[in-house]
C-alpha cells in the first residue's frame, strides 16, 4: 500500500527520520496532522479492499490525507458483468478553526456503488443514505450532508444490449473527537471501506433483505 499522506508543495522533509523505511515527516507539519498520518499508516485494512493514495487538492484545506478504495465481487445476476464498488475518502485539516465545520477537521467521501434491479426504485436513495450513515461512527451532530444519485447505463454492440444501474454518494461530515483519546483518522478510512464492501452483493445479505426482513 502506498504511503498515505500529502502535504502542500514547498514543505521540505526533515533530513533524517527515526523510521528510515518510511517517508520522513516534513518540516512545519502540525503534530495533530502527523498523528493522523501515523493513524492511517497503522489502520487495519479490510480484506478484499484495494487501497491507494490520492492527492488532496490544496484548495480544500491546508493539509489532507486521501485514500482511494476499490472492491470487486462476482455478480449474481449477470455472467458478463462483475459488481464493483469504489470510492475515496479525504481527511481535511485546517490550521485555523473553520466555523462551517465546527472543527479543524472535516471528512469528505465519495462512493460509486452497484444497484440491484430489485433495489432500483424511489426508495433507493434514502435506503443507501441511511445505510451509509450507520457506518460513519462518531460525528458532530447535524454536521452530515450530501447527495445520493441513481445512475443508469445501457450497453450496446459487442457488450450486448443490457441496462444496469448504479448509485453515487457524496457526503461530508465533521468527526467527533473524544477529548480522552483524540482523533483516529485510520478508523474513518476503515469504516468507509467497510461500507463500500457491504454494498457488493456476495459479501453478505442484500440490502433489501437487511432493510425489509
N, C-alpha and C positions, 0 to 999 in steps of 0.2 A: 504494500500500500504506500502510495506517495506521501511525502510529508504534508501534513495538513495545516498550513498557515500561509497567509500572505500579508505583507505589510506595504505601506506606501513607498513609492520609489524614492531613492535618495537616502534611505536609512542603511548605514553600513553595519555589517555584522561585527561582533567582537572578534579580536584576533584569536582567542582561544576559548574553548569551552570544555568543561569537565567531562561531558559526554561526547567524545570525539566522533562517534559514529552518527551523531545527529547534527543537523544544521545548527550553528550557534545562534544564541539569542542576539538579535540586533540591538544596537545601542539606542537608548531612549525609549524602548518599549515599556509601557507601564507594567508593574508587577501583576496586576489583575489580568491583563491580556496574556502575559506569558503563562500564568497559571491555567488560563483557558486553553492555550496551545498544549500544555502538558496533559490536561484533562482529555483532550481529543486524541492525543497520541496513545494514552493509556486505556481508552474506552474499549469495551467488549464489542467485537464485530459480530454481527448477526449471521449465522450460517446461511449460505445461499445468496447473500447480498454482495455485490461488487462495489467497491469504493474507489474514488479518485478525487484528488484535489482539484478545485476550480478557482479561478481568480475572483476576487470580490471587487466590483467597481469602486474606485476611490470616491465617487460622488455619493455613495450610500452612507459612509461613515469613515471615521479616522482609521479604524482597524477592522479587519474582518477575517473570519475563518470560513472557507467554502468547501463543501463536500458534496459531490455528485454520487448518486446511488442508483443501482440497477438490479432488477430481479427478473428471471425468466423461468417459466414453468410450462409444462405440457398443457395444451388447450384441449379441454374435454369435449368441445362440440365441433371442432374442425381439425382435420389432419393437415390442412395446408398452412394454417397459422399457429403461432405459439403465443400464448398470453405473455405480455410483458408489462412490467410496471417500472417506471423510472422517475427520477426527480432529483431535487437538491435541497440543501439547507444552508443558509448563510447566517452566521452568528456575528452580529454587528456591535461595535463598541465605539462610543464617542468620548472624547476627552472631557467634554462638558456634559452636564445633565440635560437630557432632552425632555422638555415638558410634555411633548406629544407622545413620548414613550413612557414617561413617568419613571425613567431609569437611564443609565448609561448603556444598557444592553437591550438589544432587540433581535428576535429571531424572525427570519423571512424564509418561507418554504414554498416549494412547488412540487406537484405530483402529476404525472400523466399515467392514468390507470386504465385497465381493461374494464369493460362493462358487458355483462352477460345480457342476452336478449330478454331474459325474464326480468331484468332489473331496469330496462330502458323504458321508463315511464316518468310521469310527472313527479313521483316521489323520490327519484334517484338523487337529485341534488341535495335535498335535506338529509337523505339517508347517508350519503357519503360524508356530508359535513358533520353530522352527529357522530358517525363512526370515527372520523378523524379527531374530533375534539376529545374523545375518550383516551386518545393516545398522547395528548400533549403534556400531560403531567401537571406540575405546579405552574400556574400562570397568574399574573396580576389580574384581579377581577376586571371584567369589561375591557380588557386590552386586546382580545382576539377579534380580528377582522379579516375578511377575504371574500373570495368568489369561488363558485363551482360552475363549470361549463360542461355541457354534454356535447360531444362531437360525434359526427357520423361520416364514415368514409365508405366509398363504393369502389371496388376493384374491377378492372376491365382487362381485356386482352389475355395475355399469357397467364395472368394471375387468376383468371376465371371471374365470372360475374358473382360477386359476393359483397354484401354490405355488413359492416361491422362498426360498432360504436365504441366510444371511449369517454373518459372523464378527465377533466383537468381541474386541479385545485390550486388556488393561490391563497396563501394565508400568512399573516404576520401576527406576532404576539410578543408581549413583554414577559420574560420568565420571572417567576417569583424566586427571590434569592433569600433563603433562610439565613438569618444572622449567625447562627451557630456554625454552619458548615460552608457557607458561601455558594457561589455559582458553580454548577457542574455542566459545562457545555457538552462534554462527552455523552452525558445522559440524554441531552436533547437530540443529538445525532442518532443515538441508539434507538430512541423511541420513534423517530421519523422513519428509520429503517424498518422497525417492527411494523409500523403502519403500512408502509409500502408492501411489505411481504404479505401482510394479512389480506391484501386486495387481490392477490393472484390465486385463483381457484386451483385447487390441487394441493395448496398449502394448509388446508383446513376446511371447515364447513363454509358454505357460501354465505354471503351477506344476507341473502333472503332468508335462509334458514336461521341465522342468528337473530334477525330483527323480527321475524314473524312466527317463530316457533311457539 
